[in-house]
Structures are given as structure tokens and as C-alpha cells.
Amino acid sequence: MAQIKTIGSNEQISLGKEFAGESVLIENPEYGVWVVKIGKFIPNNEQWLYQENNAIKLEESLNWAVNNPPKETDLTELESQKGNGLKPVAT
């Protein structure tokens, strides 16, 4: 349904009370053309999770953590491994 709206002197357009508080994506494919879509959007600092296969890697990591609970390190054994070509981990 097409509607005619007027841009107010405050540079805003009212979309209607039913959309109050909604997040919208506004695309501007060309001058004078706007496409407005309602939706749930991913914050910038969380977008990495949806790139490539990062969600799968995260799920695998969480599963590993569940199946491998933390345990106390035997420092004597760790010290003996130092001579086996293992590099110490920086803290």
C-alpha cells in the first residue's frame, strides 16, 4: 500500500504508531529512493559470529570446554616438556 508522507521541518517522517520502538534498515539505492525494512539487526561488535564458519567454530569450542573441564597443571611435568621442543605460553 503506497502512502504519501511529508518530511517535516525537523527532517523526520512518521511511519505510524504501530512501528514505534522498532528497528529499521533504511536502504538508499538511488537519490530520492528509500527502502525501509523492519527487522532484528546484529550489532557491529557481534557480526564476526555470522561470517564464514565462525558460529560452527564457537559451537565446537563450547562443546570442547564442556567435555574438558579445567584441571590443575602439574608444573613438574610441564617443566619437563619444555625440553621437548614445546615453547612456553606467554601470559
N, C-alpha and C positions, 0 to 999 in steps of 0.2 A: 504494500500500500504506500503510495507516494504522498508526501506531505510537504507543504511549503512552510518554512520557518524563516524568521528574520534574525539575523545576527544582531544582538543588542549592542548598545553603546559600550557595555562592559566586555565586549568581544566574546560573548558566550551564546550558545544555543541550548535551549531546554529540550530534552528528549522526552520528558514526561516523568511523573512521579513514580511510575512503575519501575523505572530504571535507577532510581535514587540509590546510591551506595554501590552500584555495580561497577566492576572493572570493564573497561572497553579498550579495544585495539582500534586505532584510527590509522587507516592507510590513506596516503595521498598519491595515487598513481599518476595524476597529472594536475596541473593548475586548475583549481576550482572544483575538483572532484575528490570527495572524501567517502571512504567506505568505513562504516562503524560496525564493529562486531563485539558482542558481549561474550565474555569468557573468563576462565581462570587462567592466570598468567604466571609464569615461572620467574621468580626474582633473578636478577643478573647473577648474584653470587651462588645460585643453585643450578644454573644452566649447564654447567660442566657435566652434571649427572646424566643428562639426556643426550650427550654427544658420544658418538661411536658406541662402544660396548661398555661404558663406564658403569652403568647400572648392574650389568652382569658381574663385573669385577667386584663391585661393592658387595653384592649378594654373596659371592664366593668368599670374600674376606670375612663377612659377618658369620657365615657358616663355619669357616675355619676357626674363628675366635670362640664360637660356641663349643666346638669339638676339641679345642686345645686351650684349656683354661691356663691362666698364668701359674707358674711354679717357680720355686726358689732355685736360683742358679748356683751350681756347685763351682765356686770360684777356683778351686784347685784344678778341676777338670778343664775349666775354661782357660786357665793359665797354661796347661799342658798342650792345648790345641793351638796356642799362639805359635809354637814352633812348627806346626804342620801346614804352614802357608796361609793360614787364616789371618786376615787383617782385623785388628781391633775395631770395634764400632765406636764412632765418635758420639759423645753425649752432648 
